[in-house]
Amino acid sequence: MDRTNLLPIGQFAQASGLSVTALRHYDASGLLAPALVDPDSGYRYFRRDQLRTAQLIRALRQLGIPIEQVRGLIARSEGGEDIAPALRDHLGAAERRLEVQRSVVHSLLSRLTEGAEMTHGVTIRQGAAVRALVRSATLDRPGLDRFMLPAYREMYAVAGQGPLTFAGPAFARYHGLCDEENECLVEACLPFTTGGAQPAELPDGMYVLDIPETAYAFTEVTGEAATFPRIHTAYDAVANWVTEHGFVFAGPVQEIFRHWTGTPGHPENRLEIAWPIGEPAAG
C-alpha cells in the first residue's frame, strides 16, 4: 500500500490527542482500526482522514461515554446523521447526576456535623389495617418521576367512578432502594374505606391491596428535606432507629403524602417516612 497518505501511530497519536496505548485499545475493541498494519513489524498506520474520527472519539470519551455508545455515535456521524441531540441528552443527564451528587454531599455533610437523629426525630404509632388501590412498577429514580403522577391520576379517576371513600392520604411503598443506579418495586397506593363502595372492574395492572394493622416507626420531612436525594437522610434515620431499638423490619417502607402541593421542594410539602416494625422473635 502507498504510505504517502498514511501517518504512523506515533504521529497520529500526537495529532489526535490520543495516546498510543489508547489507539491500540480502540483498535482491539473495533472502534478505530488502523488503515495498515505492517506484516513484519506490526506497526500501525492511519489514514489522514481518520484524524477527525479520532478527535471525535477523544471528545466523546472525555465526556465519560462508554465505548459501546461511542461506537454507535461514530457510526451515526459517519452515516451523515446529526448526533447533536444525543450529545444534548447526555449533557442533560450529566447535569442531573451532578445535581444529585451535590445534594448527596450536602446531606452527608449535614449528617456528619449534626447527625441524622438530631434532624429527624423518630416515633412509633399503631397503624390501622388499610385497603388501597395500587399501581406498581419496577424502576429507577428517573423512571419513578415519570410513573407516579400518571399512576395517581388513573387511580383517582377509578376511585371517582365508585365512588370510593378515601381513608387517608396517598402513599407509596418501596421494596428496596430506588435511585439513579438501582431499580426496585414501587407501589403507588390510594387508600379507601372497606365499609363503603368497592371497585368493580379495574384497568389492567391496577389491583386492590390489603395491608394489615401494624406498628410503624416514622419521621416527618418538609420542604427541601422532602426532595430526592435529601429525603434519604430521613430513611436512614428511621432505619437506624429501628435497628438500634431492637425491632425488626416488617414490610416495605412507606412514603406518605400528608400534604403535597405538586411542586418538589415547596415549603408546604409534608411527607412521612413510615417503616412497619415488629418485635423480634424470642431467641
C-alpha positions as protocol buffer text, in pm:
chain_id: "A"
residue {
  index: 1
  type: MET
  ca { x: 0 y: 0 z: 0 }
}
residue {
  index: 2
  type: ASP
  ca { x: 115 y: 350 z: -77 }
}
residue {
  index: 3
  type: ARG
  ca { x: 206 y: 504 z: 260 }
}
residue {
  index: 4
  type: THR
  ca { x: 225 y: 865 z: 141 }
}
residue {
  index: 5
  type: ASN
  ca { x: -126 y: 928 z: 274 }
}
residue {
  index: 6
  type: LEU
  ca { x: -66 y: 743 z: 600 }
}
residue {
  index: 7
  type: LEU
  ca { x: 56 y: 856 z: 940 }
}
residue {
  index: 8
  type: PRO
  ca { x: 250 y: 623 z: 1168 }
}
residue {
  index: 9
  type: ILE
  ca { x: 83 y: 560 z: 1502 }
}
residue {
  index: 10
  type: GLY
  ca { x: 317 y: 793 z: 1693 }
}
residue {
  index: 11
  type: GLN
  ca { x: 240 y: 1093 z: 1473 }
}
residue {
  index: 12
  type: PHE
  ca { x: -128 y: 1003 z: 1462 }
}
residue {
  index: 13
  type: ALA
  ca { x: -133 y: 988 z: 1842 }
}
residue {
  index: 14
  type: GLN
  ca { x: 20 y: 1336 z: 1868 }
}
residue {
  index: 15
  type: ALA
  ca { x: -221 y: 1483 z: 1615 }
}
residue {
  index: 16
  type: SER
  ca { x: -533 y: 1324 z: 1762 }
}
residue {
  index: 17
  type: GLY
  ca { x: -454 y: 1378 z: 2130 }
}
residue {
  index: 18
  type: LEU
  ca { x: -493 y: 1005 z: 2194 }
}
residue {
  index: 19
  type: SER
  ca { x: -212 y: 801 z: 2343 }
}
residue {
  index: 20
  type: VAL
  ca { x: -56 y: 513 z: 2153 }
}
residue {
  index: 21
  type: THR
  ca { x: -194 y: 281 z: 2420 }
}
residue {
  index: 22
  type: ALA
  ca { x: -546 y: 420 z: 2369 }
}
residue {
  index: 23
  type: LEU
  ca { x: -519 y: 378 z: 1991 }
}
residue {
  index: 24
  type: ARG
  ca { x: -415 y: 17 z: 2034 }
}
residue {
  index: 25
  type: HIS
  ca { x: -707 y: -37 z: 2271 }
}
residue {
  index: 26
  type: TYR
  ca { x: -955 y: 120 z: 2027 }
}
residue {
  index: 27
  type: ASP
  ca { x: -812 y: -100 z: 1752 }
}
residue {
  index: 28
  type: ALA
  ca { x: -859 y: -413 z: 1965 }
}
residue {
  index: 29
  type: SER
  ca { x: -1214 y: -313 z: 2053 }
}
residue {
  index: 30
  type: GLY
  ca { x: -1304 y: -243 z: 1690 }
}
residue {
  index: 31
  type: LEU
  ca { x: -1367 y: 126 z: 1748 }
}
residue {
  index: 32
  type: LEU
  ca { x: -1085 y: 269 z: 1534 }
}
residue {
  index: 33
  type: ALA
  ca { x: -890 y: 26 z: 1318 }
}
residue {
  index: 34
  type: PRO
  ca { x: -566 y: 138 z: 1150 }
}
residue {
  index: 35
  type: ALA
  ca { x: -559 y: 154 z: 775 }
}
residue {
  index: 36
  type: LEU
  ca { x: -246 y: -60 z: 762 }
}
residue {
  index: 37
  type: VAL
  ca { x: -59 y: -291 z: 994 }
}
residue {
  index: 38
  type: ASP
  ca { x: 292 y: -372 z: 876 }
}
residue {
  index: 39
  type: PRO
  ca { x: 305 y: -752 z: 846 }
}
residue {
  index: 40
  type: ASP
  ca { x: 670 y: -764 z: 951 }
}
residue {
  index: 41
  type: SER
  ca { x: 692 y: -508 z: 1233 }
}
residue {
  index: 42
  type: GLY
  ca { x: 326 y: -498 z: 1339 }
}
residue {
  index: 43
  type: TYR
  ca { x: 348 y: -120 z: 1326 }
}
residue {
  index: 44
  type: ARG
  ca { x: 17 y: 58 z: 1275 }
}
residue {
  index: 45
  type: TYR
  ca { x: -57 y: 333 z: 1022 }
}
residue {
  index: 46
  type: PHE
  ca { x: -366 y: 552 z: 998 }
}
residue {
  index: 47
  type: ARG
  ca { x: -512 y: 747 z: 709 }
}
residue {
  index: 48
  type: ARG
  ca { x: -504 y: 1123 z: 743 }
}
residue {
  index: 49
  type: ASP
  ca { x: -880 y: 1140 z: 702 }
}
residue {
  index: 50
  type: GLN
  ca { x: -918 y: 923 z: 1015 }
}
residue {
  index: 51
  type: LEU
  ca { x: -791 y: 1209 z: 1227 }
}
residue {
  index: 52
  type: ARG
  ca { x: -1131 y: 1378 z: 1265 }
}
residue {
  index: 53
  type: THR
  ca { x: -1284 y: 1048 z: 1376 }
}
residue {
  index: 54
  type: ALA
  ca { x: -1007 y: 1001 z: 1632 }
}
residue {
  index: 55
  type: GLN
  ca { x: -1061 y: 1352 z: 1768 }
}
residue {
  index: 56
  type: LEU
  ca { x: -1435 y: 1289 z: 1796 }
}
residue {
  index: 57
  type: ILE
  ca { x: -1367 y: 966 z: 1983 }
}
residue {
  index: 58
  type: ARG
  ca { x: -1136 y: 1153 z: 2221 }
}
residue {
  index: 59
  type: ALA
  ca { x: -1402 y: 1415 z: 2294 }
}
residue {
  index: 60
  type: LEU
  ca { x: -1677 y: 1157 z: 2347 }
}
residue {
  index: 61
  type: ARG
  ca { x: -1460 y: 955 z: 2583 }
}
residue {
  index: 62
  type: GLN
  ca { x: -1374 y: 1273 z: 2776 }
}
residue {
  index: 63
  type: LEU
  ca { x: -1749 y: 1305 z: 2836 }
}
residue {
  index: 64
  type: GLY
  ca { x: -1744 y: 964 z: 3001 }
}
residue {
  index: 65
  type: ILE
  ca { x: -1946 y: 797 z: 2727 }
}
residue {
  index: 66
  type: PRO
  ca { x: -1883 y: 418 z: 2723 }
}
residue {
  index: 67
  type: ILE
  ca { x: -1705 y: 268 z: 2422 }
}
residue {
  index: 68
  type: GLU
  ca { x: -2016 y: 85 z: 2301 }
}
residue {
  index: 69
  type: GLN
  ca { x: -2212 y: 410 z: 2289 }
}
residue {
  index: 70
  type: VAL
  ca { x: -1918 y: 589 z: 2127 }
}
residue {
  index: 71
  type: ARG
  ca { x: -1915 y: 322 z: 1857 }
}
residue {
  index: 72
  type: GLY
  ca { x: -2281 y: 387 z: 1786 }
}
residue {
  index: 73
  type: LEU
  ca { x: -2238 y: 765 z: 1778 }
}
residue {
  index: 74
  type: ILE
  ca { x: -1939 y: 736 z: 1543 }
}
residue {
  index: 75
  type: ALA
  ca { x: -2138 y: 511 z: 1308 }
}
residue {
  index: 76
  type: ARG
  ca { x: -2428 y: 755 z: 1311 }
}
residue {
  index: 77
  type: SER
  ca { x: -2199 y: 1052 z: 1248 }
}
residue {
  index: 78
  type: GLU
  ca { x: -2018 y: 878 z: 961 }
}
residue {
  index: 79
  type: GLY
  ca { x: -2358 y: 787 z: 818 }
}
residue {
  index: 80
  type: GLY
  ca { x: -2446 y: 1155 z: 797 }
}
residue {
  index: 81
  type: GLU
  ca { x: -2676 y: 1163 z: 1100 }
}
residue {
  index: 82
  type: ASP
  ca { x: -2677 y: 1461 z: 1334 }
}
residue {
  index: 83
  type: ILE
  ca { x: -2559 y: 1341 z: 1677 }
}
residue {
  index: 84
  type: ALA
  ca { x: -2608 y: 1680 z: 1843 }
}
residue {
  index: 85
  type: PRO
  ca { x: -2943 y: 1576 z: 2004 }
}
residue {
  index: 86
  type: ALA
  ca { x: -2773 y: 1270 z: 2159 }
}
residue {
  index: 87
  type: LEU
  ca { x: -2498 y: 1493 z: 2299 }
}
residue {
  index: 88
  type: ARG
  ca { x: -2755 y: 1733 z: 2446 }
}
residue {
  index: 89
  type: ASP
  ca { x: -2932 y: 1439 z: 2610 }
}
residue {
  index: 90
  type: HIS
  ca { x: -2602 y: 1324 z: 2756 }
}
residue {
  index: 91
  type: LEU
  ca { x: -2530 y: 1673 z: 2887 }
}
residue {
  index: 92
  type: GLY
  ca { x: -2873 y: 1692 z: 3050 }
}
residue {
  index: 93
  type: ALA
  ca { x: -2821 y: 1355 z: 3219 }
}
residue {
  index: 94
  type: ALA
  ca { x: -2476 y: 1462 z: 3339 }
}
residue {
  index: 95
  type: GLU
  ca { x: -2618 y: 1784 z: 3485 }
}
residue {
  index: 96
  type: ARG
  ca { x: -2889 y: 1586 z: 3667 }
}
residue {
  index: 97
  type: ARG
  ca { x: -2628 y: 1349 z: 3809 }
}
residue {
  index: 98
  type: LEU
  ca { x: -2419 y: 1645 z: 3923 }
}
residue {
  index: 99
  type: GLU
  ca { x: -2720 y: 1799 z: 4097 }
}
residue {
  index: 100
  type: VAL
  ca { x: -2791 y: 1469 z: 4273 }
}
residue {
  index: 101
  type: GLN
  ca { x: -2426 y: 1437 z: 4377 }
}
residue {
  index: 102
  type: ARG
  ca { x: -2423 y: 1794 z: 4505 }
}
residue {
  index: 103
  type: SER
  ca { x: -2734 y: 1728 z: 4715 }
}
residue {
  index: 104
  type: VAL
  ca { x: -2593 y: 1400 z: 4847 }
}
residue {
  index: 105
  type: VAL
  ca { x: -2272 y: 1575 z: 4956 }
}
residue {
  index: 106
  type: HIS
  ca { x: -2466 y: 1850 z: 5137 }
}
residue {
  index: 107
  type: SER
  ca { x: -2685 y: 1589 z: 5311 }
}
residue {
  index: 108
  type: LEU
  ca { x: -2380 y: 1386 z: 5409 }
}
residue {
  index: 109
  type: LEU
  ca { x: -2201 y: 1692 z: 5546 }
}
residue {
  index: 110
  type: SER
  ca { x: -2510 y: 1780 z: 5748 }
}
residue {
  index: 111
  type: ARG
  ca { x: -2531 y: 1427 z: 5883 }
}
residue {
  index: 112
  type: LEU
  ca { x: -2163 y: 1425 z: 5979 }
}
residue {
  index: 113
  type: THR
  ca { x: -2187 y: 1757 z: 6163 }
}
residue {
  index: 114
  type: GLU
  ca { x: -2535 y: 1728 z: 6317 }
}
residue {
  index: 115
  type: GLY
  ca { x: -2635 y: 1362 z: 6294 }
}
residue {
  index: 116
  type: ALA
  ca { x: -2946 y: 1236 z: 6118 }
}
residue {
  index: 117
  type: GLU
  ca { x: -3115 y: 1162 z: 6452 }
}
residue {
  index: 118
  type: MET
  ca { x: -3082 y: 1528 z: 6555 }
}
residue {
  index: 119
  type: THR
  ca { x: -3259 y: 1638 z: 6237 }
}
residue {
  index: 120
  type: HIS
  ca { x: -3522 y: 1362 z: 6218 }
}
residue {
  index: 121
  type: GLY
  ca { x: -3697 y: 1263 z: 6538 }
}
residue {
  index: 122
  type: VAL
  ca { x: -3843 y: 912 z: 6514 }
}
residue {
  index: 123
  type: THR
  ca { x: -4156 y: 796 z: 6699 }
}
residue {
  index: 124
  type: ILE
  ca { x: -4387 y: 493 z: 6695 }
}
residue {
  index: 125
  type: ARG
  ca { x: -4756 y: 476 z: 6615 }
}
residue {
  index: 126
  type: GLN
  ca { x: -5003 y: 194 z: 6565 }
}
residue {
  index: 127
  type: GLY
  ca { x: -5136 y: 184 z: 6212 }
}
residue {
  index: 128
  type: ALA
  ca { x: -5483 y: 53 z: 6129 }
}
residue {
  index: 129
  type: ALA
  ca { x: -5543 y: -201 z: 5854 }
}
residue {
  index: 130
  type: VAL
  ca { x: -5559 y: -34 z: 5513 }
}
residue {
  index: 131
  type: ARG
  ca { x: -5718 y: -124 z: 5180 }
}
residue {
  index: 132
  type: ALA
  ca { x: -5576 y: 59 z: 4879 }
}
residue {
  index: 133
  type: LEU
  ca { x: -5588 y: 85 z: 4504 }
}
residue {
  index: 134
  type: VAL
  ca { x: -5241 y: 12 z: 4374 }
}
residue {
  index: 135
  type: ARG
  ca { x: -5038 y: 72 z: 4061 }
}
residue {
  index: 136
  type: SER
  ca { x: -4691 y: -83 z: 4071 }
}
residue {
  index: 137
  type: ALA
  ca { x: -4375 y: -82 z: 3862 }
}
residue {
  index: 138
  type: THR
  ca { x: -4011 y: -181 z: 3893 }
}
residue {
  index: 139
  type: LEU
  ca { x: -3800 y: 121 z: 3805 }
}
residue {
  index: 140
  type: ASP
  ca { x: -3511 y: 351 z: 3890 }
}
residue {
  index: 141
  type: ARG
  ca { x: -3537 y: 709 z: 4014 }
}
residue {
  index: 142
  type: PRO
  ca { x: -3581 y: 879 z: 3672 }
}
residue {
  index: 143
  type: GLY
  ca { x: -3850 y: 622 z: 3592 }
}
residue {
  index: 144
  type: LEU
  ca { x: -4017 y: 694 z: 3925 }
}
residue {
  index: 145
  type: ASP
  ca { x: -4069 y: 1058 z: 3835 }
}
residue {
  index: 146
  type: ARG
  ca { x: -4242 y: 954 z: 3513 }
}
residue {
  index: 147
  type: PHE
  ca { x: -4451 y: 684 z: 3682 }
}
residue {
  index: 148
  type: MET
  ca { x: -4603 y: 845 z: 3990 }
}
residue {
  index: 149
  type: LEU
  ca { x: -4819 y: 1127 z: 3856 }
}
residue {
  index: 150
  type: PRO
  ca { x: -4992 y: 925 z: 3578 }
}
residue {
  index: 151
  type: ALA
  ca { x: -5044 y: 636 z: 3823 }
}
residue {
  index: 152
  type: TYR
  ca { x: -5223 y: 854 z: 4077 }
}
residue {
  index: 153
  type: ARG
  ca { x: -5425 y: 1033 z: 3811 }
}
residue {
  index: 154
  type: GLU
  ca { x: -5554 y: 699 z: 3685 }
}
residue {
  index: 155
  type: MET
  ca { x: -5634 y: 573 z: 4035 }
}
residue {
  index: 156
  type: TYR
  ca { x: -5818 y: 894 z: 4128 }
}
residue {
  index: 157
  type: ALA
  ca { x: -6024 y: 855 z: 3808 }
}
residue {
  index: 158
  type: VAL
  ca { x: -6113 y: 496 z: 3901 }
}
residue {
  index: 159
  type: ALA
  ca { x: -6194 y: 597 z: 4258 }
}
residue {
  index: 160
  type: GLY
  ca { x: -6432 y: 864 z: 4131 }
}
residue {
  index: 161
  type: GLN
  ca { x: -6631 y: 608 z: 3935 }
}
residue {
  index: 162
  type: GLY
  ca { x: -6711 y: 410 z: 4254 }
}
residue {
  index: 163
  type: PRO
  ca { x: -6723 y: 648 z: 4411 }
}
residue {
  index: 164
  type: LEU
  ca { x: -6476 y: 523 z: 4671 }
}
residue {
  index: 165
  type: THR
  ca { x: -6440 y: 693 z: 5008 }
}
residue {
  index: 166
  type: PHE
  ca { x: -6080 y: 785 z: 5077 }
}
residue {
  index: 167
  type: ALA
  ca { x: -5941 y: 659 z: 5406 }
}
residue {
  index: 168
  type: GLY
  ca { x: -5630 y: 875 z: 5427 }
}
residue {
  index: 169
  type: PRO
  ca { x: -5355 y: 1037 z: 5225 }
}
residue {
  index: 170
  type: ALA
  ca { x: -5195 y: 869 z: 4925 }
}
residue {
  index: 171
  type: PHE
  ca { x: -4871 y: 687 z: 4989 }
}
residue {
  index: 172
  type: ALA
  ca { x: -4604 y: 486 z: 4811 }
}
residue {
  index: 173
  type: ARG
  ca { x: -4436 y: 163 z: 4921 }
}
residue {
  index: 174
  type: TYR
  ca { x: -4073 y: 98 z: 4829 }
}
residue {
  index: 175
  type: HIS
  ca { x: -3948 y: -260 z: 4825 }
}
residue {
  index: 176
  type: GLY
  ca { x: -3581 y: -158 z: 4809 }
}
residue {
  index: 177
  type: LEU
  ca { x: -3352 y: 125 z: 4708 }
}
residue {
  index: 178
  type: CYS
  ca { x: -3469 y: 331 z: 4412 }
}
residue {
  index: 179
  type: ASP
  ca { x: -3206 y: 572 z: 4280 }
}
residue {
  index: 180
  type: GLU
  ca { x: -3009 y: 655 z: 3967 }
}
residue {
  index: 181
  type: GLU
  ca { x: -2834 y: 317 z: 3964 }
}
residue {
  index: 182
  type: ASN
  ca { x: -3080 y: 79 z: 4134 }
}
residue {
  index: 183
  type: GLU
  ca { x: -3428 y: -37 z: 4041 }
}
residue {
  index: 184
  type: CYS
  ca { x: -3688 y: -154 z: 4290 }
}
residue {
  index: 185
  type: LEU
  ca { x: -4055 y: -244 z: 4305 }
}
residue {
  index: 186
  type: VAL
  ca { x: -4263 y: 67 z: 4381 }
}
residue {
  index: 187
  type: GLU
  ca { x: -4633 y: 61 z: 4469 }
}
residue {
  index: 188
  type: ALA
  ca { x: -4834 y: 382 z: 4435 }
}
residue {
  index: 189
  type: CYS
  ca { x: -5124 y: 342 z: 4681 }
}
residue {
  index: 190
  type: LEU
  ca { x: -5456 y: 521 z: 4724 }
}
residue {
  index: 191
  type: PRO
  ca { x: -5633 y: 409 z: 5045 }
}
residue {
  index: 192
  type: PHE
  ca { x: -6012 y: 378 z: 5065 }
}
residue {
  index: 193
  type: THR
  ca { x: -6259 y: 254 z: 5326 }
}
residue {
  index: 194
  type: THR
  ca { x: -6368 y: -109 z: 5340 }
}
residue {
  index: 195
  type: GLY
  ca { x: -6719 y: -24 z: 5460 }
}
residue {
  index: 196
  type: GLY
  ca { x: -6828 y: 179 z: 5156 }
}
residue {
  index: 197
  type: ALA
  ca { x: -6832 y: 126 z: 4781 }
}
residue {
  index: 198
  type: GLN
  ca { x: -6573 y: -114 z: 4641 }
}
residue {
  index: 199
  type: PRO
  ca { x: -6412 y: -106 z: 4295 }
}
residue {
  index: 200
  type: ALA
  ca { x: -6577 y: -337 z: 4043 }
}
residue {
  index: 201
  type: GLU
  ca { x: -6366 y: -355 z: 3729 }
}
residue {
  index: 202
  type: LEU
  ca { x: -6009 y: -234 z: 3737 }
}
residue {
  index: 203
  type: PRO
  ca { x: -5780 y: -150 z: 3444 }
}
residue {
  index: 204
  type: ASP
  ca { x: -5503 y: -394 z: 3363 }
}
residue {
  index: 205
  type: GLY
  ca { x: -5218 y: -357 z: 3608 }
}
residue {
  index: 206
  type: MET
  ca { x: -5428 y: -195 z: 3882 }
}
residue {
  index: 207
  type: TYR
  ca { x: -5523 y: -401 z: 4186 }
}
residue {
  index: 208
  type: VAL
  ca { x: -5651 y: -383 z: 4544 }
}
residue {
  index: 209
  type: LEU
  ca { x: -5407 y: -444 z: 4828 }
}
residue {
  index: 210
  type: ASP
  ca { x: -5497 y: -513 z: 5192 }
}
residue {
  index: 211
  type: ILE
  ca { x: -5225 y: -405 z: 5436 }
}
residue {
  index: 212
  type: PRO
  ca { x: -5270 y: -548 z: 5786 }
}
residue {
  index: 213
  type: GLU
  ca { x: -5268 y: -349 z: 6108 }
}
residue {
  index: 214
  type: THR
  ca { x: -4914 y: -295 z: 6226 }
}
residue {
  index: 215
  type: ALA
  ca { x: -4688 y: -59 z: 6418 }
}
residue {
  index: 216
  type: TYR
  ca { x: -4478 y: 197 z: 6233 }
}
residue {
  index: 217
  type: ALA
  ca { x: -4161 y: 384 z: 6318 }
}
residue {
  index: 218
  type: PHE
  ca { x: -4185 y: 716 z: 6138 }
}
residue {
  index: 219
  type: THR
  ca { x: -4045 y: 1064 z: 6094 }
}
residue {
  index: 220
  type: GLU
  ca { x: -4172 y: 1372 z: 5913 }
}
residue {
  index: 221
  type: VAL
  ca { x: -3994 y: 1573 z: 5644 }
}
residue {
  index: 222
  type: THR
  ca { x: -4096 y: 1904 z: 5493 }
}
residue {
  index: 223
  type: GLY
  ca { x: -3995 y: 2138 z: 5212 }
}
residue {
  index: 224
  type: GLU
  ca { x: -3648 y: 2086 z: 5066 }
}
residue {
  index: 225
  type: ALA
  ca { x: -3581 y: 1798 z: 5307 }
}
residue {
  index: 226
  type: ALA
  ca { x: -3854 y: 1602 z: 5126 }
}
residue {
  index: 227
  type: THR
  ca { x: -3677 y: 1616 z: 4788 }
}
residue {
  index: 228
  type: PHE
  ca { x: -3458 y: 1346 z: 4638 }
}
residue {
  index: 229
  type: PRO
  ca { x: -3187 y: 1264 z: 4738 }
}
residue {
  index: 230
  type: ARG
  ca { x: -3202 y: 1461 z: 5066 }
}
residue {
  index: 231
  type: ILE
  ca { x: -3501 y: 1255 z: 5177 }
}
residue {
  index: 232
  type: HIS
  ca { x: -3270 y: 951 z: 5203 }
}
residue {
  index: 233
  type: THR
  ca { x: -3138 y: 1104 z: 5526 }
}
residue {
  index: 234
  type: ALA
  ca { x: -3484 y: 1058 z: 5677 }
}
residue {
  index: 235
  type: TYR
  ca { x: -3500 y: 697 z: 5553 }
}
residue {
  index: 236
  type: ASP
  ca { x: -3161 y: 632 z: 5713 }
}
residue {
  index: 237
  type: ALA
  ca { x: -3267 y: 791 z: 6041 }
}
residue {
  index: 238
  type: VAL
  ca { x: -3573 y: 565 z: 6068 }
}
residue {
  index: 239
  type: ALA
  ca { x: -3376 y: 256 z: 5966 }
}
residue {
  index: 240
  type: ASN
  ca { x: -3107 y: 333 z: 6225 }
}
residue {
  index: 241
  type: TRP
  ca { x: -3367 y: 392 z: 6496 }
}
residue {
  index: 242
  type: VAL
  ca { x: -3544 y: 61 z: 6422 }
}
residue {
  index: 243
  type: THR
  ca { x: -3213 y: -126 z: 6433 }
}
residue {
  index: 244
  type: GLU
  ca { x: -3081 y: 41 z: 6746 }
}
residue {
  index: 245
  type: HIS
  ca { x: -3406 y: -16 z: 6941 }
}
residue {
  index: 246
  type: GLY
  ca { x: -3415 y: -387 z: 6864 }
}
residue {
  index: 247
  type: PHE
  ca { x: -3718 y: -400 z: 6635 }
}
residue {
  index: 248
  type: VAL
  ca { x: -3745 y: -595 z: 6309 }
}
residue {
  index: 249
  type: PHE
  ca { x: -3848 y: -457 z: 5972 }
}
residue {
  index: 250
  type: ALA
  ca { x: -4196 y: -594 z: 5898 }
}
residue {
  index: 251
  type: GLY
  ca { x: -4256 y: -477 z: 5542 }
}
residue {
  index: 252
  type: PRO
  ca { x: -4166 y: -224 z: 5276 }
}
residue {
  index: 253
  type: VAL
  ca { x: -4114 y: 136 z: 5385 }
}
residue {
  index: 254
  type: GLN
  ca { x: -4391 y: 385 z: 5309 }
}
residue {
  index: 255
  type: GLU
  ca { x: -4366 y: 743 z: 5191 }
}
residue {
  index: 256
  type: ILE
  ca { x: -4692 y: 910 z: 5299 }
}
residue {
  index: 257
  type: PHE
  ca { x: -4803 y: 1233 z: 5132 }
}
residue {
  index: 258
  type: ARG
  ca { x: -4955 y: 1422 z: 5426 }
}
residue {
  index: 259
  type: HIS
  ca { x: -4960 y: 1742 z: 5224 }
}
residue {
  index: 260
  type: TRP
  ca { x: -4831 y: 1768 z: 4869 }
}
residue {
  index: 261
  type: THR
  ca { x: -4850 y: 2085 z: 4660 }
}
residue {
  index: 262
  type: GLY
  ca { x: -4731 y: 1918 z: 4342 }
}
residue {
  index: 263
  type: THR
  ca { x: -4407 y: 2116 z: 4341 }
}
residue {
  index: 264
  type: PRO
  ca { x: -4095 y: 1938 z: 4473 }
}
residue {
  index: 265
  type: GLY
  ca { x: -3920 y: 2141 z: 4741 }
}
residue {
  index: 266
  type: HIS
  ca { x: -4226 y: 2357 z: 4818 }
}
residue {
  index: 267
  type: PRO
  ca { x: -4208 y: 2467 z: 5184 }
}
residue {
  index: 268
  type: GLU
  ca { x: -4564 y: 2344 z: 5249 }
}
residue {
  index: 269
  type: ASN
  ca { x: -4490 y: 1987 z: 5135 }
}
residue {
  index: 270
  type: ARG
  ca { x: -4512 y: 1745 z: 5427 }
}
residue {
  index: 271
  type: LEU
  ca { x: -4424 y: 1378 z: 5398 }
}
residue {
  index: 272
  type: GLU
  ca { x: -4381 y: 1095 z: 5644 }
}
residue {
  index: 273
  type: ILE
  ca { x: -4134 y: 810 z: 5618 }
}
residue {
  index: 274
  type: ALA
  ca { x: -4305 y: 518 z: 5794 }
}
residue {
  index: 275
  type: TRP
  ca { x: -4145 y: 174 z: 5836 }
}
residue {
  index: 276
  type: PRO
  ca { x: -4358 y: -122 z: 5950 }
}
residue {
  index: 277
  type: ILE
  ca { x: -4193 y: -280 z: 6253 }
}
residue {
  index: 278
  type: GLY
  ca { x: -4239 y: -582 z: 6472 }
}
residue {
  index: 279
  type: GLU
  ca { x: -4093 y: -724 z: 6790 }
}
residue {
  index: 280
  type: PRO
  ca { x: -3804 y: -964 z: 6736 }
}
residue {
  index: 281
  type: ALA
  ca { x: -3890 y: -1331 z: 6775 }
}
residue {
  index: 282
  type: ALA
  ca { x: -3794 y: -1488 z: 7108 }
}
residue {
  index: 283
  type: GLY
  ca { x: -3442 y: -1629 z: 7093 }
}
